[in-house]
């Protein structure tokens, strides 16, 4: 049996469809059918996923985890590790693990014959309201960002974009075909209905993640948090969400107060770039605004974990040293050791033309040099006693390096990256060469300059 915490005990709201986890890409239930958790959790398609995994078969939508495990890498399925019948959450490659907060193990809630999971087994839920976002980041798409929708509103793909199948610019990334027009649009009223269902029927819900768009740019978020605090397991619940922490007029004090009733809360701040390339890669963002919002939040809040996150594509590999140097310097000087900022990283596996491993085709020696320099930076950085931040940054650099060195893609994807860079620069109205120091574009080719 391929034991998967998410398949057995998860619900994930995506772009107009509902599945079991962020990675699972099969369209299990359409939002127009139902969005009520009590009608989703044992839907026939949820049970089919469990049945296949029970028989050691990978469902088609689980391909990203399958690919990583084939390459001996830790997939998302291994975020939660079964130990003596219980699932434990592993934290960033550390040995510290959090157990299920329940009087019954998830595996005991699962019926191996019917492939149903008792409502007591719902452990994880990820909720997405809409695509509303104030950024248009280069690893994103129209499916997850209204900023992308705006950028491509009057854009007509040319033959080169079509020939190289630049899916983000074609609007086909994260889509299941030309007729897939689904979008997640959950109103505040609908969101509160979902939470009321959770409060009434799923007593052991432990992990609730919120996704965007940009949540701090969306009006549904704060009322939903307030309603969720009424859940009978709220004091054992862990709230997590991703944010660029750069939306205009963020009320960080109110945000902090709304997160206080839960057992723990964490904000994964999607930084994804260093000072130099931040406004280029995270188009619409300002580094100083990000820095000031983090400082202000941490001055008021002592109960929420912040994670500085790097979503790693080939762009990040072109500037890896400055990215780590910049994120290490985001540590607020007023922060106490018991409220440390965590460190986090993930890999852009798709689209393949911005996969980070592509850097190893033309620049393996230069990349090795940058990696060594970054390790030296982490070792020398004076974090004033905050060893956890330093240790986690090294663990996540290990994770990125292992992926880049072990993953092999077709060289054709590197050429697709060069075309994507050219076309996105034209649409976004920006110039790669103004932001990157070690690499430059000459005659549409990428060269190392220092």
N, C-alpha and C positions, 0 to 999 in steps of 0.2 A: 504493500500500500504506500502510495506517495502521500504522506501525511502533510496536509496543508491547512494551517490555521485559518487562512482567509476563506478557502473553499468550504470548510466545515462551519465556520462561525462568522462570516463577513457579508456585508452588503456595501456596494460601491456605486454611487450615483455619478454617471459620466455625462457625455454630451448627448442627452436625450435618450440614453439607454442605461440600464442598471445591470451590474455584474457583481462579482465577488471581491475584486481587488483592483487597484490601479493598473496593474500589468495585464490582467486578463482582458483580452480585446474582443471576445465574442459578444455579440449583441444578445444577451440572455433574455432581457425583458425591455420592451419599449416603454418610455415614460408615459405615453398616451394610454397605455393599457392600465397601469397602476403605479403609484409611487408610495403606497402604504407598505411599511416594513413587514407587517403581519401577512400581507398577501405576496410578498416577494421572497421571503426567507426560504420557503419550501416550494417555490415555483418549480414546475417540471424541469426547466432548463438548469436551475440551480442543482437539482438532484442529479441530473445527467452529468454535470461536471464532477460531482462527488463520486458518482459511480465509476467514471473513467479513471479517476485518480486512485480509487479503491482497488481497481484491477491493474494498477501500475501503467496506465496509458495516459500520455500527455494530451489534453484537449488542445485543439488548434490555437485557441487564444492564449494558451500558456507558453507560447513559443519562446518568449524572452527569457523566462526562467529555465526552460529546457536548454536553450543555447548556452546560458551561463554555466549551468551545471555540467554540461558536456565538456566545457573548457575548464572544469575543476575550479569554478569561481562560485562565490556565495550569491545565490539568487535571492529574490525577495521572499520566496517560499521559506527560506531559512532564517528570515527575521525572527521567527518563533520556533523554538526548538522543543520537541516533545521529550519530557523526562518523567519516567514512571507514570505515564498516563496524563500528565499535565503539560500544557504548553507554557514555555517561558520566553519572554521577550528578550532578545539579545540587544545590547546597546553598543553600536558603533565599533564592533570588533573587540570589545572589552569582555572580561569574564563576568562582570556584573550582569545579572539577569533578573527580570521582574516576573513573578509568577502570576497566573490567573487569579483574579480577585473573585472567587466563587466558592460555594460549598460543594460543587460538583465539577469534575474535570470535563472539558469540552468533548473529549473522545467518548465519554460515557453518555453524552447527550446525542451522539450520532448513532443512528440505526443502520447497521451494515446491510440489512436486507432491503429496506425501503429507501435508504439513502436520505431520509429526513433527519433534520436536526431539531431537537426540542427547542422551544423558544428560550429556555434557560441557557442555551448554547450560543446565542448571539453575543459575541465579544467585541467585534470591530465594525464600525460604520464610518464611511467617508461620504460626506454630503457636499455637493456642488450646487450653487444657486444659479450662476450664469457666467457668461464669458466677459462681463464688464471688467475692464482693466485699463490702467493709465499708462501701461508700457506696451511696446511691441518688440520683444526680445528675439534675437536671431535664431534661437533654438525652438521657438514656439510656432503657433499656427493659428489660423482663423477659428479653429474649433475651440481654442482655449483663451483667446484674447480678442477683445473688441478693438484693441489697438491695431492688430493685424487686419481686421475687417476694414478699418479706416484706410490703412495703407494700400490695400488691394482693391479699394472701391472702384477706381477708374482704371485699373491695370488690365491690360490685354496681353497675355503671355505670347511671346514670339516663338518662332520655330525652334530656336536653340533651347529655350526653357522646356518645350514639349519634348524635343529629342532627348534631352538628358533627364527627363522625368523629375524635375525639381518640384517635388510634391507640395512643399509649403507654398511656393509661388503659384502653383496650379490650383491650390485649394483642396487637394486630394489627401493630404497628410492627415492621419487619424480618421479617415473616412473608409467606408466599406464598399465604395463604388459610386458611380455618377448619380445614383438616385438617393444616396444617403445625405439627407439635409437636416438630420436631427440636431437639435440644440437643447441643452439643459436650461430651462427657464422656469425656475421655481419662485413663485411669489412669496412674500412674507406670510400670507395666510396659509399657503400650502406647506411651507417650512414648519410652521407651528403645528399643523395637522400631523406631519411626520413625527415631530418630537412628542406630541401627545400620545401617539401610537406606541412609540418607544417607551414612554413613561409608564404606560398601562400594561404592556405585554412582554417586555424583555428585561427582567429584573437584574440580569448579570452583565448588562452592557458595560464594558470597561474602557474601551478605546474609541473615541470619536474624533475623527479627522475632518477638517474642513478644507476645501480646495477652491481654486478660482478658475479663471479670472483673478482679480485682486479683491480679497474679502474686505479689506479696510476701505474699499471704494464702493462697497455694496451695502444697501440699506437693510437687507434681510439679516445680516450677521448678528448684530447686537440683540435684537429681540429673540432670535433663536437661542443664543447663549443663555439669556435670562430664563427662557422656558425650560431649557435642558437642566438648569440648576435645580429644578423641582423633581428630577428623576430620583427614585428611591435609592439608587446606587451612586448618587452624585459624589458623595464623600470618598468613594473608591474609584472614581472615574478619572481618566486621563484625557485631557483635551489637547489637541495638536492642530496646528494649521500652518500653511506656507503663506508668506507675505513678502512683498518687496519692501515693506516698511517705508515706502517712499511716496505713498498716496498723499494728495494734498489735504491739509487740515485734519490730520489724524488726532483723535482724542485719546492719547495714550493713557491718561488717568482713568477714564471711564472703562477702557479696555481692561486695564489692570483690575479694577473693581469687579467686573463681570467674570473674570477668571478665578477670583478668590474662592468661591464656594466649592470648587472641585478638589479632588485629592492632589492632582498635579496638572500643570499645564505647560505646554511648550510651543514656542513659535520658531519655526524654521524660516529664518530670514534668507530668502533667495538672493544671495549677493552675486554669485556667478561670475564675478569679474573683479579685477583690481582697480585702483584709482585711475589708471591710464585708460583702460578700455571700457570702463563702466558705462559712460554715456554712449559709446559705440555699440556694444553688445546689448545693453539694456536700454534701448532707445526710449527716451523720455525720463530717464533717471538722473539724479544729482547726488554725487558722492557725499557732499557735506550735509545735505538734507538727511540722507540715510544715517550718517554718523550722529547727527544731533538727535534724531528720533530714538536711536538706541540708547544714547546717554540719558535722555529725559525719562524714558521708560524704566531703565534700571535704577535711576535715582528714587523713583516712587515704588517700584515693584521688587519684592524680595521672595516671591513665591513661584515665579514663572521661569522656566528654563528657556534661554535663547540659544538657538543653534545657528552658527554662521555656516551657510551651505554653499558649496560649489557644485553646480550642475555642469559636468565636464564634457565639453565637445572639443573638436580640433582647435577652435578659437582659444580655449583656455590653455591648451598645450603650447600654443604659440607665445603665451605670456605667463607661464606657470609660476615663475619666481615672484613676479610682482603681485600676482593674485594672493599667494600665501603671505607675502610681506604685508600687503594691505589689510588682509583679514586679521592677521595677528595684531595689527595696530588699532583695530576697532575695539579692543578691550577697554571698557570705561575705567578711568582711574579711580572712581568712587565705588566700584563694585567690590563687594565683600567676597571672600573665598567661598562662603556657603551659598552663593548665588552665581556661580561661575557660568560663563557662556560656554556652551558646548560647541563641537565642531562636527561638520557633516559633509558628505559628498555623495554624488550619484553620477551615473554615466549616461550620456546621450547615445543609446544604442541605435535609435532610428530618428530621423532618416539617416541612412548609412553614409551619405555624402558629408555629414558633419561629425561622424563618429571619431572620437579622440585617437583611436589606434592608427588612423590614416597618416598621422605625422611621422610614423616610423618608416614609411616607404621612402621618402626623399631626404629625411633629416634624422636618421637614427643616432648618429654621433652627436649632433647638436642637441638633440633632445636628451640624451644621456647626460650631457654637460649641464643642461638646465636643471635636470632632476637632481644631480649631485649638489649643485649650488643651492637648491631649495632645501634639501636635507640639512646642509650645513647651516642654512638660515635658521631652521627650527631648533637645531642643537645650540646655537649661539644666542637665540633670542632670550632676553631677560624678561620673563613674565611675572617677576616680583612675587614668587611663591605660588603662582597658579599653575601647578604642574599638570593638572588635568587637561587644560587647553593645549598645552605643548604636546602632551602624549597623544591626544586625540588627533591633532593636526598631523602628526607622524603616521598614525594608524591609517588615516584617510589618504594620505599621500601614498602609502604602501598599496592601498586598495586601487587607486588610480593607476599607479605604475604597473601593478600586476595585470590589470585589465589591458592596458595599452601594449604590453609586451607579449601577452598570450593570445590576443584576438587578431585574427588574420582575415581581412576583407579583400575583395578584388581591387586591384590598383585603379580600375575604372572609376571607382567612387572618389578617389582623390581628384581626378579630372573634373568630376561633377562638382566637387567643392569649389574649385577655381571658378567655374561658371556661376555657381550660386553666390559666391562672394561678389563677383562683378555685377550680377543682376540686382542683388539686394542693396548694394551700395547705390546703384542708380535709383532704385525705388525710394530708398530711405533718405537720399540726398546727402550721403556722407562718404568719406574717403578713408579707406583702410590705412593708408600710409600716414595719416595724421595721428594715429592712435597707437600703432605698434612700433616698437623700437628695434627688436631683434630681426624682424622680418619685414620685407617690403614687397610690393607688387610692381613688377617691371614687365611691360608687354604682356600683361595678363598672366604672368607666371609668378609664383611665390619664390623668393630668394632670401637667403640668410645674409644679413648685412653686418652683424657683429655677434 
